[in-house]
Amino acid sequence: MVKLYALTTCPWCKMTKQFLDEKGVDYDCVDVDKLAGDEQKQAISEVENLTGKRSFPVVVIDDKVIQGYKPDAIMEALGK
């Protein structure tokens, strides 16, 4: 299971989505800035718990957390 936390306005997030799409990776994307109220607070809290900060994109692959646009780390975590 691959999960991506992103912002619709973030160029690095867009590049990460494009990379995952190009590689044919099935992923669940949470566009945090499209959420509202408690849902948004929950998503931000999840990102902070995973990374210790509020920064995007964050890719979670199984138990690996990749912060930022890091194609090589994503492929390594996918075992490719």
Protein Blocks (a to p, Z undefined) as FASTA:
>chain_A
ZZddddfklmklmmmmmmmmmnopacddddfklpghjllmmmmmmmmmmnopacddddde
hjaccedjdfklmmmmnoZZ
